[in-house]
Amino acid sequence: MRNFKELKVWEKSHKLCLSIYDVTNGFPNEEKFGVISQIRRASSSVPTNISEGCGYDSSKEFARYLRIASGSISEVEYLLILSKDLNYINEKQASDLLNQAIQIRKMLFNLVKAIV
């Protein structure tokens, strides 16, 4: 059994999730059940799936959850682009958050390669 809190990718995805929650506090209230809900759910899904995958003894199961996390981080990427295009976040916020998301996606890809 792995300890998810020891994984850099979990740490980075948790920090990104916290940043997403923070930045979405400034989104328009009418997006409460739209973009805010979607991007928060997707961003929390990344560290959640990493954590869940760590609970399995099998590398195959762990890799499966890492792939699910990869799908979620791709969803976050798109929703950040959408948020920027809707002027909910500025260019710098979008760039910083997108760079974090891309780094997490690469880390997940490399971790899957290393364990399968």
Phi and psi restraints in degrees (range 20) as a CNS / XPLOR table:
assign (resid 1 and name C) (resid 2 and name N)
       (resid 2 and name CA) (resid 2 and name C) 1.0 -95.2 20.0 2
assign (resid 2 and name N) (resid 2 and name CA)
       (resid 2 and name C) (resid 3 and name N) 1.0 154.3 20.0 2
assign (resid 2 and name C) (resid 3 and name N)
       (resid 3 and name CA) (resid 3 and name C) 1.0 -100.8 20.0 2
assign (resid 3 and name N) (resid 3 and name CA)
       (resid 3 and name C) (resid 4 and name N) 1.0 107.5 20.0 2
assign (resid 3 and name C) (resid 4 and name N)
       (resid 4 and name CA) (resid 4 and name C) 1.0 -60.5 20.0 2
assign (resid 4 and name N) (resid 4 and name CA)
       (resid 4 and name C) (resid 5 and name N) 1.0 -29.5 20.0 2
assign (resid 4 and name C) (resid 5 and name N)
       (resid 5 and name CA) (resid 5 and name C) 1.0 -68.2 20.0 2
assign (resid 5 and name N) (resid 5 and name CA)
       (resid 5 and name C) (resid 6 and name N) 1.0 -13.6 20.0 2
assign (resid 5 and name C) (resid 6 and name N)
       (resid 6 and name CA) (resid 6 and name C) 1.0 -89.0 20.0 2
assign (resid 6 and name N) (resid 6 and name CA)
       (resid 6 and name C) (resid 7 and name N) 1.0 -8.3 20.0 2
assign (resid 6 and name C) (resid 7 and name N)
       (resid 7 and name CA) (resid 7 and name C) 1.0 -87.4 20.0 2
assign (resid 7 and name N) (resid 7 and name CA)
       (resid 7 and name C) (resid 8 and name N) 1.0 126.1 20.0 2
assign (resid 7 and name C) (resid 8 and name N)
       (resid 8 and name CA) (resid 8 and name C) 1.0 -58.9 20.0 2
assign (resid 8 and name N) (resid 8 and name CA)
       (resid 8 and name C) (resid 9 and name N) 1.0 -38.5 20.0 2
assign (resid 8 and name C) (resid 9 and name N)
       (resid 9 and name CA) (resid 9 and name C) 1.0 -66.3 20.0 2
assign (resid 9 and name N) (resid 9 and name CA)
       (resid 9 and name C) (resid 10 and name N) 1.0 -34.4 20.0 2
assign (resid 9 and name C) (resid 10 and name N)
       (resid 10 and name CA) (resid 10 and name C) 1.0 -67.5 20.0 2
assign (resid 10 and name N) (resid 10 and name CA)
       (resid 10 and name C) (resid 11 and name N) 1.0 -45.5 20.0 2
assign (resid 10 and name C) (resid 11 and name N)
       (resid 11 and name CA) (resid 11 and name C) 1.0 -58.3 20.0 2
assign (resid 11 and name N) (resid 11 and name CA)
       (resid 11 and name C) (resid 12 and name N) 1.0 -46.9 20.0 2
assign (resid 11 and name C) (resid 12 and name N)
       (resid 12 and name CA) (resid 12 and name C) 1.0 -66.1 20.0 2
assign (resid 12 and name N) (resid 12 and name CA)
       (resid 12 and name C) (resid 13 and name N) 1.0 -39.2 20.0 2
assign (resid 12 and name C) (resid 13 and name N)
       (resid 13 and name CA) (resid 13 and name C) 1.0 -70.6 20.0 2
assign (resid 13 and name N) (resid 13 and name CA)
       (resid 13 and name C) (resid 14 and name N) 1.0 -33.8 20.0 2
assign (resid 13 and name C) (resid 14 and name N)
       (resid 14 and name CA) (resid 14 and name C) 1.0 -65.1 20.0 2
assign (resid 14 and name N) (resid 14 and name CA)
       (resid 14 and name C) (resid 15 and name N) 1.0 -44.4 20.0 2
assign (resid 14 and name C) (resid 15 and name N)
       (resid 15 and name CA) (resid 15 and name C) 1.0 -63.3 20.0 2
assign (resid 15 and name N) (resid 15 and name CA)
       (resid 15 and name C) (resid 16 and name N) 1.0 -40.6 20.0 2
assign (resid 15 and name C) (resid 16 and name N)
       (resid 16 and name CA) (resid 16 and name C) 1.0 -62.8 20.0 2
assign (resid 16 and name N) (resid 16 and name CA)
       (resid 16 and name C) (resid 17 and name N) 1.0 -42.9 20.0 2
assign (resid 16 and name C) (resid 17 and name N)
       (resid 17 and name CA) (resid 17 and name C) 1.0 -58.2 20.0 2
assign (resid 17 and name N) (resid 17 and name CA)
       (resid 17 and name C) (resid 18 and name N) 1.0 -45.8 20.0 2
assign (resid 17 and name C) (resid 18 and name N)
       (resid 18 and name CA) (resid 18 and name C) 1.0 -61.2 20.0 2
assign (resid 18 and name N) (resid 18 and name CA)
       (resid 18 and name C) (resid 19 and name N) 1.0 -40.1 20.0 2
assign (resid 18 and name C) (resid 19 and name N)
       (resid 19 and name CA) (resid 19 and name C) 1.0 -64.6 20.0 2
assign (resid 19 and name N) (resid 19 and name CA)
       (resid 19 and name C) (resid 20 and name N) 1.0 -39.8 20.0 2
assign (resid 19 and name C) (resid 20 and name N)
       (resid 20 and name CA) (resid 20 and name C) 1.0 -63.2 20.0 2
assign (resid 20 and name N) (resid 20 and name CA)
       (resid 20 and name C) (resid 21 and name N) 1.0 -44.8 20.0 2
assign (resid 20 and name C) (resid 21 and name N)
       (resid 21 and name CA) (resid 21 and name C) 1.0 -60.0 20.0 2
assign (resid 21 and name N) (resid 21 and name CA)
       (resid 21 and name C) (resid 22 and name N) 1.0 -42.6 20.0 2
assign (resid 21 and name C) (resid 22 and name N)
       (resid 22 and name CA) (resid 22 and name C) 1.0 -63.8 20.0 2
assign (resid 22 and name N) (resid 22 and name CA)
       (resid 22 and name C) (resid 23 and name N) 1.0 -50.6 20.0 2
assign (resid 22 and name C) (resid 23 and name N)
       (resid 23 and name CA) (resid 23 and name C) 1.0 -67.2 20.0 2
assign (resid 23 and name N) (resid 23 and name CA)
       (resid 23 and name C) (resid 24 and name N) 1.0 -32.6 20.0 2
assign (resid 23 and name C) (resid 24 and name N)
       (resid 24 and name CA) (resid 24 and name C) 1.0 -74.3 20.0 2
assign (resid 24 and name N) (resid 24 and name CA)
       (resid 24 and name C) (resid 25 and name N) 1.0 -12.3 20.0 2
assign (resid 24 and name C) (resid 25 and name N)
       (resid 25 and name CA) (resid 25 and name C) 1.0 -61.6 20.0 2
assign (resid 25 and name N) (resid 25 and name CA)
       (resid 25 and name C) (resid 26 and name N) 1.0 -23.6 20.0 2
assign (resid 25 and name C) (resid 26 and name N)
       (resid 26 and name CA) (resid 26 and name C) 1.0 -93.1 20.0 2
assign (resid 26 and name N) (resid 26 and name CA)
       (resid 26 and name C) (resid 27 and name N) 1.0 1.2 20.0 2
assign (resid 26 and name C) (resid 27 and name N)
       (resid 27 and name CA) (resid 27 and name C) 1.0 -73.0 20.0 2
assign (resid 27 and name N) (resid 27 and name CA)
       (resid 27 and name C) (resid 28 and name N) 1.0 157.9 20.0 2
assign (resid 27 and name C) (resid 28 and name N)
       (resid 28 and name CA) (resid 28 and name C) 1.0 -59.8 20.0 2
assign (resid 28 and name N) (resid 28 and name CA)
       (resid 28 and name C) (resid 29 and name N) 1.0 143.5 20.0 2
assign (resid 28 and name C) (resid 29 and name N)
       (resid 29 and name CA) (resid 29 and name C) 1.0 -59.6 20.0 2
assign (resid 29 and name N) (resid 29 and name CA)
       (resid 29 and name C) (resid 30 and name N) 1.0 -30.8 20.0 2
assign (resid 29 and name C) (resid 30 and name N)
       (resid 30 and name CA) (resid 30 and name C) 1.0 -67.6 20.0 2
assign (resid 30 and name N) (resid 30 and name CA)
       (resid 30 and name C) (resid 31 and name N) 1.0 -11.1 20.0 2
assign (resid 30 and name C) (resid 31 and name N)
       (resid 31 and name CA) (resid 31 and name C) 1.0 -91.4 20.0 2
assign (resid 31 and name N) (resid 31 and name CA)
       (resid 31 and name C) (resid 32 and name N) 1.0 5.9 20.0 2
assign (resid 31 and name C) (resid 32 and name N)
       (resid 32 and name CA) (resid 32 and name C) 1.0 -52.0 20.0 2
assign (resid 32 and name N) (resid 32 and name CA)
       (resid 32 and name C) (resid 33 and name N) 1.0 -41.4 20.0 2
assign (resid 32 and name C) (resid 33 and name N)
       (resid 33 and name CA) (resid 33 and name C) 1.0 -103.6 20.0 2
assign (resid 33 and name N) (resid 33 and name CA)
       (resid 33 and name C) (resid 34 and name N) 1.0 9.3 20.0 2
assign (resid 33 and name C) (resid 34 and name N)
       (resid 34 and name CA) (resid 34 and name C) 1.0 -111.6 20.0 2
assign (resid 34 and name N) (resid 34 and name CA)
       (resid 34 and name C) (resid 35 and name N) 1.0 -112.5 20.0 2
assign (resid 34 and name C) (resid 35 and name N)
       (resid 35 and name CA) (resid 35 and name C) 1.0 -59.9 20.0 2
assign (resid 35 and name N) (resid 35 and name CA)
       (resid 35 and name C) (resid 36 and name N) 1.0 -41.4 20.0 2
assign (resid 35 and name C) (resid 36 and name N)
       (resid 36 and name CA) (resid 36 and name C) 1.0 -58.2 20.0 2
assign (resid 36 and name N) (resid 36 and name CA)
       (resid 36 and name C) (resid 37 and name N) 1.0 -50.9 20.0 2
assign (resid 36 and name C) (resid 37 and name N)
       (resid 37 and name CA) (resid 37 and name C) 1.0 -61.2 20.0 2
assign (resid 37 and name N) (resid 37 and name CA)
       (resid 37 and name C) (resid 38 and name N) 1.0 -44.9 20.0 2
assign (resid 37 and name C) (resid 38 and name N)
       (resid 38 and name CA) (resid 38 and name C) 1.0 -64.9 20.0 2
assign (resid 38 and name N) (resid 38 and name CA)
       (resid 38 and name C) (resid 39 and name N) 1.0 -47.2 20.0 2
assign (resid 38 and name C) (resid 39 and name N)
       (resid 39 and name CA) (resid 39 and name C) 1.0 -71.9 20.0 2
assign (resid 39 and name N) (resid 39 and name CA)
       (resid 39 and name C) (resid 40 and name N) 1.0 -33.9 20.0 2
assign (resid 39 and name C) (resid 40 and name N)
       (resid 40 and name CA) (resid 40 and name C) 1.0 -66.8 20.0 2
assign (resid 40 and name N) (resid 40 and name CA)
       (resid 40 and name C) (resid 41 and name N) 1.0 -43.7 20.0 2
assign (resid 40 and name C) (resid 41 and name N)
       (resid 41 and name CA) (resid 41 and name C) 1.0 -63.0 20.0 2
assign (resid 41 and name N) (resid 41 and name CA)
       (resid 41 and name C) (resid 42 and name N) 1.0 -45.5 20.0 2
assign (resid 41 and name C) (resid 42 and name N)
       (resid 42 and name CA) (resid 42 and name C) 1.0 -65.2 20.0 2
assign (resid 42 and name N) (resid 42 and name CA)
       (resid 42 and name C) (resid 43 and name N) 1.0 -42.1 20.0 2
assign (resid 42 and name C) (resid 43 and name N)
       (resid 43 and name CA) (resid 43 and name C) 1.0 -69.7 20.0 2
assign (resid 43 and name N) (resid 43 and name CA)
       (resid 43 and name C) (resid 44 and name N) 1.0 -34.5 20.0 2
assign (resid 43 and name C) (resid 44 and name N)
       (resid 44 and name CA) (resid 44 and name C) 1.0 -75.6 20.0 2
assign (resid 44 and name N) (resid 44 and name CA)
       (resid 44 and name C) (resid 45 and name N) 1.0 -22.8 20.0 2
assign (resid 44 and name C) (resid 45 and name N)
       (resid 45 and name CA) (resid 45 and name C) 1.0 -66.2 20.0 2
assign (resid 45 and name N) (resid 45 and name CA)
       (resid 45 and name C) (resid 46 and name N) 1.0 -28.8 20.0 2
assign (resid 45 and name C) (resid 46 and name N)
       (resid 46 and name CA) (resid 46 and name C) 1.0 -65.5 20.0 2
assign (resid 46 and name N) (resid 46 and name CA)
       (resid 46 and name C) (resid 47 and name N) 1.0 -61.4 20.0 2
assign (resid 46 and name C) (resid 47 and name N)
       (resid 47 and name CA) (resid 47 and name C) 1.0 -65.8 20.0 2
assign (resid 47 and name N) (resid 47 and name CA)
       (resid 47 and name C) (resid 48 and name N) 1.0 -28.8 20.0 2
assign (resid 47 and name C) (resid 48 and name N)
       (resid 48 and name CA) (resid 48 and name C) 1.0 -63.6 20.0 2
assign (resid 48 and name N) (resid 48 and name CA)
       (resid 48 and name C) (resid 49 and name N) 1.0 -46.2 20.0 2
assign (resid 48 and name C) (resid 49 and name N)
       (resid 49 and name CA) (resid 49 and name C) 1.0 -69.6 20.0 2
assign (resid 49 and name N) (resid 49 and name CA)
       (resid 49 and name C) (resid 50 and name N) 1.0 -34.8 20.0 2
assign (resid 49 and name C) (resid 50 and name N)
       (resid 50 and name CA) (resid 50 and name C) 1.0 -61.9 20.0 2
assign (resid 50 and name N) (resid 50 and name CA)
       (resid 50 and name C) (resid 51 and name N) 1.0 -46.1 20.0 2
assign (resid 50 and name C) (resid 51 and name N)
       (resid 51 and name CA) (resid 51 and name C) 1.0 -60.3 20.0 2
assign (resid 51 and name N) (resid 51 and name CA)
       (resid 51 and name C) (resid 52 and name N) 1.0 -47.3 20.0 2
assign (resid 51 and name C) (resid 52 and name N)
       (resid 52 and name CA) (resid 52 and name C) 1.0 -62.6 20.0 2
assign (resid 52 and name N) (resid 52 and name CA)
       (resid 52 and name C) (resid 53 and name N) 1.0 -43.0 20.0 2
assign (resid 52 and name C) (resid 53 and name N)
       (resid 53 and name CA) (resid 53 and name C) 1.0 -60.9 20.0 2
assign (resid 53 and name N) (resid 53 and name CA)
       (resid 53 and name C) (resid 54 and name N) 1.0 -32.7 20.0 2
assign (resid 53 and name C) (resid 54 and name N)
       (resid 54 and name CA) (resid 54 and name C) 1.0 -67.0 20.0 2
assign (resid 54 and name N) (resid 54 and name CA)
       (resid 54 and name C) (resid 55 and name N) 1.0 -20.2 20.0 2
assign (resid 54 and name C) (resid 55 and name N)
       (resid 55 and name CA) (resid 55 and name C) 1.0 -77.0 20.0 2
assign (resid 55 and name N) (resid 55 and name CA)
       (resid 55 and name C) (resid 56 and name N) 1.0 -7.5 20.0 2
assign (resid 55 and name C) (resid 56 and name N)
       (resid 56 and name CA) (resid 56 and name C) 1.0 -99.0 20.0 2
assign (resid 56 and name N) (resid 56 and name CA)
       (resid 56 and name C) (resid 57 and name N) 1.0 145.9 20.0 2
assign (resid 56 and name C) (resid 57 and name N)
       (resid 57 and name CA) (resid 57 and name C) 1.0 -76.7 20.0 2
assign (resid 57 and name N) (resid 57 and name CA)
       (resid 57 and name C) (resid 58 and name N) 1.0 -24.4 20.0 2
assign (resid 57 and name C) (resid 58 and name N)
       (resid 58 and name CA) (resid 58 and name C) 1.0 -86.4 20.0 2
assign (resid 58 and name N) (resid 58 and name CA)
       (resid 58 and name C) (resid 59 and name N) 1.0 132.4 20.0 2
assign (resid 58 and name C) (resid 59 and name N)
       (resid 59 and name CA) (resid 59 and name C) 1.0 -64.1 20.0 2
assign (resid 59 and name N) (resid 59 and name CA)
       (resid 59 and name C) (resid 60 and name N) 1.0 -32.9 20.0 2
assign (resid 59 and name C) (resid 60 and name N)
       (resid 60 and name CA) (resid 60 and name C) 1.0 -63.2 20.0 2
assign (resid 60 and name N) (resid 60 and name CA)
       (resid 60 and name C) (resid 61 and name N) 1.0 -44.1 20.0 2
assign (resid 60 and name C) (resid 61 and name N)
       (resid 61 and name CA) (resid 61 and name C) 1.0 -67.4 20.0 2
assign (resid 61 and name N) (resid 61 and name CA)
       (resid 61 and name C) (resid 62 and name N) 1.0 -41.4 20.0 2
assign (resid 61 and name C) (resid 62 and name N)
       (resid 62 and name CA) (resid 62 and name C) 1.0 -58.5 20.0 2
assign (resid 62 and name N) (resid 62 and name CA)
       (resid 62 and name C) (resid 63 and name N) 1.0 -46.7 20.0 2
assign (resid 62 and name C) (resid 63 and name N)
       (resid 63 and name CA) (resid 63 and name C) 1.0 -61.4 20.0 2
assign (resid 63 and name N) (resid 63 and name CA)
       (resid 63 and name C) (resid 64 and name N) 1.0 -37.1 20.0 2
assign (resid 63 and name C) (resid 64 and name N)
       (resid 64 and name CA) (resid 64 and name C) 1.0 -61.6 20.0 2
assign (resid 64 and name N) (resid 64 and name CA)
       (resid 64 and name C) (resid 65 and name N) 1.0 -44.4 20.0 2
assign (resid 64 and name C) (resid 65 and name N)
       (resid 65 and name CA) (resid 65 and name C) 1.0 -70.0 20.0 2
assign (resid 65 and name N) (resid 65 and name CA)
       (resid 65 and name C) (resid 66 and name N) 1.0 -32.6 20.0 2
assign (resid 65 and name C) (resid 66 and name N)
       (resid 66 and name CA) (resid 66 and name C) 1.0 -65.3 20.0 2
assign (resid 66 and name N) (resid 66 and name CA)
       (resid 66 and name C) (resid 67 and name N) 1.0 -35.9 20.0 2
assign (resid 66 and name C) (resid 67 and name N)
       (resid 67 and name CA) (resid 67 and name C) 1.0 -68.1 20.0 2
assign (resid 67 and name N) (resid 67 and name CA)
       (resid 67 and name C) (resid 68 and name N) 1.0 -37.3 20.0 2
assign (resid 67 and name C) (resid 68 and name N)
       (resid 68 and name CA) (resid 68 and name C) 1.0 -63.4 20.0 2
assign (resid 68 and name N) (resid 68 and name CA)
       (resid 68 and name C) (resid 69 and name N) 1.0 -42.6 20.0 2
assign (resid 68 and name C) (resid 69 and name N)
       (resid 69 and name CA) (resid 69 and name C) 1.0 -60.8 20.0 2
assign (resid 69 and name N) (resid 69 and name CA)
       (resid 69 and name C) (resid 70 and name N) 1.0 -36.7 20.0 2
assign (resid 69 and name C) (resid 70 and name N)
       (resid 70 and name CA) (resid 70 and name C) 1.0 -63.1 20.0 2
assign (resid 70 and name N) (resid 70 and name CA)
       (resid 70 and name C) (resid 71 and name N) 1.0 -40.8 20.0 2
assign (resid 70 and name C) (resid 71 and name N)
       (resid 71 and name CA) (resid 71 and name C) 1.0 -62.8 20.0 2
assign (resid 71 and name N) (resid 71 and name CA)
       (resid 71 and name C) (resid 72 and name N) 1.0 -40.7 20.0 2
assign (resid 71 and name C) (resid 72 and name N)
       (resid 72 and name CA) (resid 72 and name C) 1.0 -67.0 20.0 2
assign (resid 72 and name N) (resid 72 and name CA)
       (resid 72 and name C) (resid 73 and name N) 1.0 -39.0 20.0 2
assign (resid 72 and name C) (resid 73 and name N)
       (resid 73 and name CA) (resid 73 and name C) 1.0 -69.1 20.0 2
assign (resid 73 and name N) (resid 73 and name CA)
       (resid 73 and name C) (resid 74 and name N) 1.0 -30.8 20.0 2
assign (resid 73 and name C) (resid 74 and name N)
       (resid 74 and name CA) (resid 74 and name C) 1.0 -67.0 20.0 2
assign (resid 74 and name N) (resid 74 and name CA)
       (resid 74 and name C) (resid 75 and name N) 1.0 -37.6 20.0 2
assign (resid 74 and name C) (resid 75 and name N)
       (resid 75 and name CA) (resid 75 and name C) 1.0 -63.4 20.0 2
assign (resid 75 and name N) (resid 75 and name CA)
       (resid 75 and name C) (resid 76 and name N) 1.0 -42.9 20.0 2
assign (resid 75 and name C) (resid 76 and name N)
       (resid 76 and name CA) (resid 76 and name C) 1.0 -59.1 20.0 2
assign (resid 76 and name N) (resid 76 and name CA)
       (resid 76 and name C) (resid 77 and name N) 1.0 -43.8 20.0 2
assign (resid 76 and name C) (resid 77 and name N)
       (resid 77 and name CA) (resid 77 and name C) 1.0 -54.6 20.0 2
assign (resid 77 and name N) (resid 77 and name CA)
       (resid 77 and name C) (resid 78 and name N) 1.0 -50.9 20.0 2
assign (resid 77 and name C) (resid 78 and name N)
       (resid 78 and name CA) (resid 78 and name C) 1.0 -62.2 20.0 2
assign (resid 78 and name N) (resid 78 and name CA)
       (resid 78 and name C) (resid 79 and name N) 1.0 -44.6 20.0 2
assign (resid 78 and name C) (resid 79 and name N)
       (resid 79 and name CA) (resid 79 and name C) 1.0 -65.3 20.0 2
assign (resid 79 and name N) (resid 79 and name CA)
       (resid 79 and name C) (resid 80 and name N) 1.0 -28.6 20.0 2
assign (resid 79 and name C) (resid 80 and name N)
       (resid 80 and name CA) (resid 80 and name C) 1.0 -69.0 20.0 2
assign (resid 80 and name N) (resid 80 and name CA)
       (resid 80 and name C) (resid 81 and name N) 1.0 -40.9 20.0 2
assign (resid 80 and name C) (resid 81 and name N)
       (resid 81 and name CA) (resid 81 and name C) 1.0 -61.6 20.0 2
assign (resid 81 and name N) (resid 81 and name CA)
       (resid 81 and name C) (resid 82 and name N) 1.0 -45.5 20.0 2
assign (resid 81 and name C) (resid 82 and name N)
       (resid 82 and name CA) (resid 82 and name C) 1.0 -60.6 20.0 2
assign (resid 82 and name N) (resid 82 and name CA)
       (resid 82 and name C) (resid 83 and name N) 1.0 -44.9 20.0 2
assign (resid 82 and name C) (resid 83 and name N)
       (resid 83 and name CA) (resid 83 and name C) 1.0 -61.5 20.0 2
assign (resid 83 and name N) (resid 83 and name CA)
       (resid 83 and name C) (resid 84 and name N) 1.0 -38.7 20.0 2
assign (resid 83 and name C) (resid 84 and name N)
       (resid 84 and name CA) (resid 84 and name C) 1.0 -66.7 20.0 2
assign (resid 84 and name N) (resid 84 and name CA)
       (resid 84 and name C) (resid 85 and name N) 1.0 -45.5 20.0 2
assign (resid 84 and name C) (resid 85 and name N)
       (resid 85 and name CA) (resid 85 and name C) 1.0 -66.2 20.0 2
assign (resid 85 and name N) (resid 85 and name CA)
       (resid 85 and name C) (resid 86 and name N) 1.0 -26.0 20.0 2
assign (resid 85 and name C) (resid 86 and name N)
       (resid 86 and name CA) (resid 86 and name C) 1.0 -88.2 20.0 2
assign (resid 86 and name N) (resid 86 and name CA)
       (resid 86 and name C) (resid 87 and name N) 1.0 3.4 20.0 2
assign (resid 86 and name C) (resid 87 and name N)
       (resid 87 and name CA) (resid 87 and name C) 1.0 62.0 20.0 2
assign (resid 87 and name N) (resid 87 and name CA)
       (resid 87 and name C) (resid 88 and name N) 1.0 31.4 20.0 2
assign (resid 87 and name C) (resid 88 and name N)
       (resid 88 and name CA) (resid 88 and name C) 1.0 -84.9 20.0 2
assign (resid 88 and name N) (resid 88 and name CA)
       (resid 88 and name C) (resid 89 and name N) 1.0 -26.0 20.0 2
assign (resid 88 and name C) (resid 89 and name N)
       (resid 89 and name CA) (resid 89 and name C) 1.0 -131.8 20.0 2
assign (resid 89 and name N) (resid 89 and name CA)
       (resid 89 and name C) (resid 90 and name N) 1.0 154.0 20.0 2
assign (resid 89 and name C) (resid 90 and name N)
       (resid 90 and name CA) (resid 90 and name C) 1.0 -86.7 20.0 2
assign (resid 90 and name N) (resid 90 and name CA)
       (resid 90 and name C) (resid 91 and name N) 1.0 175.1 20.0 2
assign (resid 90 and name C) (resid 91 and name N)
       (resid 91 and name CA) (resid 91 and name C) 1.0 -59.0 20.0 2
assign (resid 91 and name N) (resid 91 and name CA)
       (resid 91 and name C) (resid 92 and name N) 1.0 -43.2 20.0 2
assign (resid 91 and name C) (resid 92 and name N)
       (resid 92 and name CA) (resid 92 and name C) 1.0 -66.6 20.0 2
assign (resid 92 and name N) (resid 92 and name CA)
       (resid 92 and name C) (resid 93 and name N) 1.0 -45.5 20.0 2
assign (resid 92 and name C) (resid 93 and name N)
       (resid 93 and name CA) (resid 93 and name C) 1.0 -58.7 20.0 2
assign (resid 93 and name N) (resid 93 and name CA)
       (resid 93 and name C) (resid 94 and name N) 1.0 -46.3 20.0 2
assign (resid 93 and name C) (resid 94 and name N)
       (resid 94 and name CA) (resid 94 and name C) 1.0 -61.1 20.0 2
assign (resid 94 and name N) (resid 94 and name CA)
       (resid 94 and name C) (resid 95 and name N) 1.0 -46.4 20.0 2
assign (resid 94 and name C) (resid 95 and name N)
       (resid 95 and name CA) (resid 95 and name C) 1.0 -61.0 20.0 2
assign (resid 95 and name N) (resid 95 and name CA)
       (resid 95 and name C) (resid 96 and name N) 1.0 -47.2 20.0 2
assign (resid 95 and name C) (resid 96 and name N)
       (resid 96 and name CA) (resid 96 and name C) 1.0 -61.7 20.0 2
assign (resid 96 and name N) (resid 96 and name CA)
       (resid 96 and name C) (resid 97 and name N) 1.0 -47.4 20.0 2
assign (resid 96 and name C) (resid 97 and name N)
       (resid 97 and name CA) (resid 97 and name C) 1.0 -69.0 20.0 2
assign (resid 97 and name N) (resid 97 and name CA)
       (resid 97 and name C) (resid 98 and name N) 1.0 -39.4 20.0 2
assign (resid 97 and name C) (resid 98 and name N)
       (resid 98 and name CA) (resid 98 and name C) 1.0 -64.8 20.0 2
assign (resid 98 and name N) (resid 98 and name CA)
       (resid 98 and name C) (resid 99 and name N) 1.0 -39.9 20.0 2
assign (resid 98 and name C) (resid 99 and name N)
       (resid 99 and name CA) (resid 99 and name C) 1.0 -61.8 20.0 2
assign (resid 99 and name N) (resid 99 and name CA)
       (resid 99 and name C) (resid 100 and name N) 1.0 -40.3 20.0 2
assign (resid 99 and name C) (resid 100 and name N)
       (resid 100 and name CA) (resid 100 and name C) 1.0 -63.6 20.0 2
assign (resid 100 and name N) (resid 100 and name CA)
       (resid 100 and name C) (resid 101 and name N) 1.0 -44.4 20.0 2
assign (resid 100 and name C) (resid 101 and name N)
       (resid 101 and name CA) (resid 101 and name C) 1.0 -62.7 20.0 2
assign (resid 101 and name N) (resid 101 and name CA)
       (resid 101 and name C) (resid 102 and name N) 1.0 -42.8 20.0 2
assign (resid 101 and name C) (resid 102 and name N)
       (resid 102 and name CA) (resid 102 and name C) 1.0 -64.4 20.0 2
assign (resid 102 and name N) (resid 102 and name CA)
       (resid 102 and name C) (resid 103 and name N) 1.0 -41.1 20.0 2
assign (resid 102 and name C) (resid 103 and name N)
       (resid 103 and name CA) (resid 103 and name C) 1.0 -62.9 20.0 2
assign (resid 103 and name N) (resid 103 and name CA)
       (resid 103 and name C) (resid 104 and name N) 1.0 -42.1 20.0 2
assign (resid 103 and name C) (resid 104 and name N)
       (resid 104 and name CA) (resid 104 and name C) 1.0 -63.4 20.0 2
assign (resid 104 and name N) (resid 104 and name CA)
       (resid 104 and name C) (resid 105 and name N) 1.0 -44.0 20.0 2
assign (resid 104 and name C) (resid 105 and name N)
       (resid 105 and name CA) (resid 105 and name C) 1.0 -58.9 20.0 2
assign (resid 105 and name N) (resid 105 and name CA)
       (resid 105 and name C) (resid 106 and name N) 1.0 -43.9 20.0 2
assign (resid 105 and name C) (resid 106 and name N)
       (resid 106 and name CA) (resid 106 and name C) 1.0 -64.3 20.0 2
assign (resid 106 and name N) (resid 106 and name CA)
       (resid 106 and name C) (resid 107 and name N) 1.0 -40.5 20.0 2
assign (resid 106 and name C) (resid 107 and name N)
       (resid 107 and name CA) (resid 107 and name C) 1.0 -64.3 20.0 2
assign (resid 107 and name N) (resid 107 and name CA)
       (resid 107 and name C) (resid 108 and name N) 1.0 -41.2 20.0 2
assign (resid 107 and name C) (resid 108 and name N)
       (resid 108 and name CA) (resid 108 and name C) 1.0 -62.8 20.0 2
assign (resid 108 and name N) (resid 108 and name CA)
       (resid 108 and name C) (resid 109 and name N) 1.0 -45.0 20.0 2
assign (resid 108 and name C) (resid 109 and name N)
       (resid 109 and name CA) (resid 109 and name C) 1.0 -58.3 20.0 2
assign (resid 109 and name N) (resid 109 and name CA)
       (resid 109 and name C) (resid 110 and name N) 1.0 -47.0 20.0 2
assign (resid 109 and name C) (resid 110 and name N)
       (resid 110 and name CA) (resid 110 and name C) 1.0 -68.0 20.0 2
assign (resid 110 and name N) (resid 110 and name CA)
       (resid 110 and name C) (resid 111 and name N) 1.0 -34.6 20.0 2
assign (resid 110 and name C) (resid 111 and name N)
       (resid 111 and name CA) (resid 111 and name C) 1.0 -67.9 20.0 2
assign (resid 111 and name N) (resid 111 and name CA)
       (resid 111 and name C) (resid 112 and name N) 1.0 -41.3 20.0 2
assign (resid 111 and name C) (resid 112 and name N)
       (resid 112 and name CA) (resid 112 and name C) 1.0 -60.5 20.0 2
assign (resid 112 and name N) (resid 112 and name CA)
       (resid 112 and name C) (resid 113 and name N) 1.0 -46.0 20.0 2
assign (resid 112 and name C) (resid 113 and name N)
       (resid 113 and name CA) (resid 113 and name C) 1.0 -58.5 20.0 2
assign (resid 113 and name N) (resid 113 and name CA)
       (resid 113 and name C) (resid 114 and name N) 1.0 -37.6 20.0 2
assign (resid 113 and name C) (resid 114 and name N)
       (resid 114 and name CA) (resid 114 and name C) 1.0 -72.8 20.0 2
assign (resid 114 and name N) (resid 114 and name CA)
       (resid 114 and name C) (resid 115 and name N) 1.0 -26.6 20.0 2
assign (resid 114 and name C) (resid 115 and name N)
       (resid 115 and name CA) (resid 115 and name C) 1.0 -101.8 20.0 2
assign (resid 115 and name N) (resid 115 and name CA)
       (resid 115 and name C) (resid 116 and name N) 1.0 -13.6 20.0 2
